[in-house]
């Protein structure tokens, strides 16, 4: 019994040192990929894993007991999975490239470890957070359930507008996030006051501090699980897009459009053609002839065995009268267009105008 107390005391001292390193990493302003910060992260991760092994060997936790039965120095060891989840999610990983079959990169020359993939990091961190929430719920600290993994977050949308059930679920999720945010701020303020207190903490004060720390860690774990779930769904969708054959098929380019300058008669063709030598110039009659050779009017006329409309079955005298009327209309419109071409607007009487 005495040996277990000595071991627990040494584990408690190691926990306090590791927490100091954890806080320095969390408050660091260094770049996430800097070598100095990554060395501290690896050092803290190894220390937390070693602490988890020691706590498991000591048998400090049991499935059939509550938080009231745990001693005050033992309560803080419940935080180990949450701390491991945070540190694991901040580790450096390989560049995301599902189609690459190259050798994994190594984490520096001093460490000599193979960099894990981001998907492996997300999976491991998720397991740590879920284990932490499950253990806190078993001890009666919280009734928070583990957020469901939404694997279809970036999947194909079935409808353009959300259903009333989806709108209600989104509204409830928003309200829960607001409540968690307010609760987190309240706990942060209380923890800050307890840390800055100059009074020597007794057993009751220390226990209150650890319990509030556990409550805030639960809120942070839920937020991290939601964030990790979204990132995992994004990586899964990116891997599917890059591995599909359609992702590597180049999109066929449409043919280039060649502009055509159309003139009214051959005289205009000679005049406009001088200023635009790089553009093909043709008259209206030449355009019709070219379109007829290319088969444009055959496509517009339809199949030869198409049923005739009622106009083809009318008497010949009515068809002839319609043809005369259409010919007269065409001549009248052509004369009007020719008049407008030769008499521009504003070319009238300019008498007494400056």
C-alpha positions in Angstrom: 0.0 0.0 0.0 2.8 2.4 0.9 4.6 1.6 -2.4 1.4 2.5 -4.4 1.2 5.8 -2.5 4.8 6.6 -3.4 4.2 5.6 -7.0 1.1 7.8 -7.1 3.0 10.7 -5.7 5.7 10.4 -8.3 3.1 10.1 -11.1 1.3 13.2 -9.7 4.6 15.2 -9.9 5.2 13.9 -13.5 1.6 15.0 -14.3 2.2 18.5 -13.0 5.4 18.9 -15.1 3.7 17.6 -18.2 0.7 19.9 -17.7 3.1 22.9 -17.5 4.6 21.8 -20.9 1.1 21.3 -22.2 0.1 24.9 -21.2 3.2 26.3 -22.8 2.4 24.6 -26.1 -1.2 25.7 -26.0 -0.2 29.4 -25.3 2.7 29.4 -27.7 2.8 31.9 -30.6 5.2 29.8 -32.7 4.2 28.5 -36.1 2.4 25.2 -36.1 5.0 23.6 -38.3 8.1 25.0 -36.6 10.6 22.4 -35.5 10.8 23.8 -31.9 7.1 23.6 -31.3 6.9 20.1 -32.9 9.7 18.9 -30.6 7.7 20.1 -27.6 4.6 18.4 -28.9 6.4 15.1 -29.4 7.9 15.4 -25.9 4.5 16.2 -24.3 2.8 13.3 -26.3 5.4 10.8 -25.1 5.1 12.0 -21.5 1.3 11.8 -21.6 1.4 8.3 -23.1 3.8 7.2 -20.3 1.5 8.7 -17.7 -1.4 6.8 -19.1 0.5 3.6 -18.9 1.5 4.3 -15.3 -2.0 5.1 -14.3 -3.3 2.0 -15.9 -0.7 -0.1 -14.0 -1.7 1.4 -10.7 -5.4 0.6 -11.3 -6.7 4.0 -10.0 -10.0 3.8 -11.9 -12.8 1.3 -11.8 -16.1 0.9 -13.8 -18.3 0.5 -10.7 -17.5 3.7 -8.8 -18.5 7.3 -8.9 -16.6 10.6 -8.8 -17.2 10.9 -5.0 -15.2 7.7 -4.4 -12.0 9.1 -6.2 -9.4 10.9 -4.1 -8.6 14.5 -5.0 -5.1 13.7 -6.4 -6.6 11.0 -8.6 -9.4 13.2 -10.2 -6.9 15.1 -12.3 -5.7 11.8 -14.1 -9.1 11.7 -15.8 -7.9 14.6 -18.0 -5.2 12.4 -19.7 -7.3 11.3 -22.7 -8.4 14.9 -23.4 -4.8 16.2 -23.2 -3.7 13.4 -25.5 -6.4 14.2 -28.0 -5.4 17.9 -28.1 -1.7 17.1 -28.5 -2.2 14.4 -31.1 -4.4 16.6 -33.3 -1.5 19.2 -33.4 1.1 16.8 -34.6 2.8 17.3 -37.9 1.7 15.0 -40.7 2.5 14.0 -44.2 1.3 16.2 -47.1 -2.1 15.1 -48.3 -1.7 13.2 -51.5 -3.8 10.0 -51.8 -2.3 9.2 -55.3 1.3 9.3 -54.1 3.2 6.1 -53.4 6.4 7.7 -52.3 8.2 6.8 -49.1 6.8 8.6 -46.0 8.7 11.6 -44.8 10.6 11.5 -41.5 10.1 13.9 -38.6 13.6 15.5 -38.5 16.9 13.8 -38.1 16.9 13.9 -34.3 13.6 12.2 -33.7 13.8 9.8 -36.7 10.1 9.0 -36.6 7.9 8.5 -39.7 5.3 11.2 -40.1 1.8 9.9 -39.7 -1.0 10.7 -42.2 -3.6 13.3 -41.3 -6.3 10.7 -41.5 -4.5 8.5 -38.9 -4.0 11.6 -36.6 -7.7 12.5 -36.8 -8.8 8.9 -36.1 -6.4 8.6 -33.1 -7.4 12.0 -31.6 -11.1 11.2 -32.1 -10.6 8.0 -30.1 -8.9 9.9 -27.3 -11.8 12.5 -27.0 -14.5 9.8 -27.2 -12.8 7.8 -24.4 -12.5 10.9 -22.3 -16.2 11.8 -22.6 -17.3 8.2 -22.0 -15.2 7.9 -18.9 -16.6 11.2 -17.5 -20.1 10.1 -18.2 -19.4 6.7 -16.4 -18.3 8.6 -13.3 -21.3 10.9 -13.4 -19.5 14.1 -14.1 -21.6 14.8 -17.2 -24.5 13.5 -19.3 -22.9 14.7 -22.6 -23.2 12.2 -25.4 -20.6 11.7 -28.0 -21.4 13.7 -31.2 -22.4 11.6 -34.1 -19.9 11.3 -37.0 -21.5 13.0 -40.0 -19.7 11.1 -42.8 -22.0 12.7 -45.5 -21.2 16.3 -44.4 -19.6 16.9 -47.8 -21.6 14.4 -49.7 -24.0 15.0 -52.6 -27.0 17.2 -51.6 -30.3 15.5 -52.1 -32.3 18.7 -52.3 -31.7 22.4 -52.9 -33.6 23.5 -49.7 -33.4 21.9 -46.3 -36.4 20.2 -44.9 -38.3 21.5 -41.8 -36.7 18.7 -39.8 -33.2 19.8 -40.9 -34.0 23.4 -40.1 -35.2 22.4 -36.6 -32.0 20.3 -36.0 -29.8 23.2 -37.2 -31.6 25.6 -34.9 -31.1 23.3 -31.9 -27.5 22.8 -32.8 -26.9 26.5 -32.9 -28.6 27.0 -29.5 -26.4 24.2 -28.0 -23.2 25.9 -29.3 -24.3 29.2 -27.8 -24.9 27.6 -24.4 -21.5 25.7 -24.6 -19.8 29.0 -25.4 -21.3 30.8 -22.5 -20.5 27.9 -20.1 -17.0 27.7 -21.3 -16.4 31.4 -20.7 -17.8 31.1 -17.2 -15.5 28.1 -16.4 -12.5 29.9 -17.8 -13.1 32.8 -15.6 -13.5 30.6 -12.5 -10.4 28.6 -13.3 -8.4 31.8 -13.8 -9.5 33.1 -10.4 -8.6 29.8 -8.7 -5.2 29.8 -10.4 -4.4 33.3 -9.3 -5.6 32.9 -5.8 -2.7 33.5 -3.3 -4.3 31.4 -0.6 -2.8 27.9 -0.1 -5.3 25.5 -1.7 -6.7 22.9 0.5 -8.2 19.5 -0.5 -11.6 21.0 -1.2 -10.4 23.9 -3.3 -8.1 21.6 -5.3 -11.0 19.2 -5.9 -13.2 22.1 -7.1 -10.5 23.2 -9.4 -10.1 19.8 -11.0 -13.8 19.3 -11.4 -14.2 22.6 -13.2 -11.3 21.8 -15.4 -13.0 18.5 -16.3 -16.2 20.3 -17.2 -14.4 22.8 -19.5 -12.4 19.9 -21.0 -15.7 18.2 -21.8 -16.9 21.2 -23.7 -13.6 21.6 -25.6 -13.7 17.9 -26.4 -17.2 18.2 -28.0 -16.0 21.1 -30.1 -12.9 19.3 -31.2 -14.9 16.2 -32.1 -17.2 18.3 -34.3 -14.2 20.0 -36.0 -12.3 16.7 -36.5 -15.5 15.1 -38.0 -15.8 17.9 -40.6 -12.1 17.7 -41.5 -12.3 13.9 -41.8 -15.3 14.2 -44.1 -13.4 16.8 -46.2 -10.3 14.6 -46.5 -12.5 11.6 -47.5 -14.2 13.6 -50.2 -10.9 14.9 -51.5 -9.5 11.4 -51.7 -12.5 10.2 -53.6 -12.3 13.1 -56.1 -8.6 12.6 -56.8 -8.8 8.8 -57.1 -11.8 8.9 -59.5 -10.9 8.6 -63.2 -13.0 11.7 -64.0 -10.7 13.9 -61.9 -7.7 13.2 -64.3 -9.7 13.5 -67.6 -9.1 16.9 -69.2 -12.1 18.8 -70.1 -12.5 19.1 -73.9 -12.1 22.6 -75.2 -14.7 23.9 -77.6 -13.6 25.0 -81.1 -12.5 28.6 -81.6 -15.0 31.0 -82.9 -14.1 32.7 -86.2 -15.8 36.1 -86.6 -17.4 36.9 -90.0 -18.0 40.4 -91.4 -21.1 40.3 -93.6 -21.8 43.1 -96.1 -24.9 44.0 -98.1 -23.4 43.8 -101.5 -20.1 43.3 -103.4 -19.3 47.1 -103.2 -19.4 47.1 -99.4 -17.4 43.9 -99.4 -14.5 45.6 -101.2 -14.7 48.7 -99.0 -14.8 46.9 -95.6 -12.4 44.2 -96.6 -9.6 46.8 -97.0 -9.7 47.6 -93.3 -10.0 44.1 -92.0 -7.6 41.9 -93.9 -7.6 39.1 -91.2 -11.4 38.7 -91.2 -13.2 36.7 -93.8 -15.7 39.0 -95.6 -18.7 37.9 -97.6 -22.0 39.2 -98.8 -25.4 38.0 -97.7 -25.9 35.9 -100.9 -22.4 34.3 -100.4 -23.3 33.5 -96.8 -26.6 31.8 -97.9 -24.7 29.8 -100.5 -22.1 28.7 -98.0 -24.7 27.7 -95.4 -26.6 25.7 -98.1 -23.4 23.8 -99.0 -22.8 23.0 -95.4 -26.3 21.5 -95.1 -27.8 24.0 -92.6 -31.2 24.3 -94.3 -31.5 20.6 -94.7 -31.3 20.2 -90.9 -33.9 22.9 -90.4 -36.3 21.5 -92.9 -36.7 18.3 -90.9 -37.0 14.7 -92.1 -38.4 14.2 -95.6 -41.3 12.0 -94.4 -42.5 14.5 -91.8 -46.2 15.0 -91.8 -47.5 18.0 -93.7 -49.4 20.7 -91.9 -52.9 21.9 -92.8 -51.5 24.7 -95.0 -50.2 22.2 -97.6 -53.7 20.6 -98.0 -55.5 23.9 -98.7 -56.7 24.7 -102.3 -54.1 25.9 -104.8 -55.7 29.4 -105.2 -55.4 30.1 -101.5 -51.7 29.0 -101.5 -51.0 31.2 -104.5 -52.7 34.2 -102.8 -50.6 33.6 -99.7 -47.5 33.4 -101.8 -48.3 36.7 -103.5 -49.0 38.4 -100.1 -45.7 37.1 -98.6 -43.8 38.2 -101.7 -45.3 41.6 -101.5 -44.5 41.8 -97.8 -40.9 40.8 -98.5 -40.5 43.5 -101.1 -42.0 46.1 -98.8 -39.7 45.2 -96.0 -36.7 45.1 -98.3 -37.5 48.5 -99.6 -37.8 49.9 -96.1 -34.4 48.4 -95.1 -32.8 49.8 -98.2 -34.3 53.2 -97.5 -33.0 53.1 -93.9 -29.5 52.2 -95.2 -29.4 55.1 -97.6 -31.1 57.6 -95.3 -29.5 57.6 -91.9 -31.3 59.0 -88.9 -30.6 62.7 -88.5 -29.7 63.2 -92.2 -32.8 65.3 -92.8 -33.2 69.0 -93.1 -30.2 70.6 -91.3 -31.2 74.1 -92.2 -30.3 76.7 -89.6 -28.3 74.2 -87.5 -24.8 74.8 -86.4 
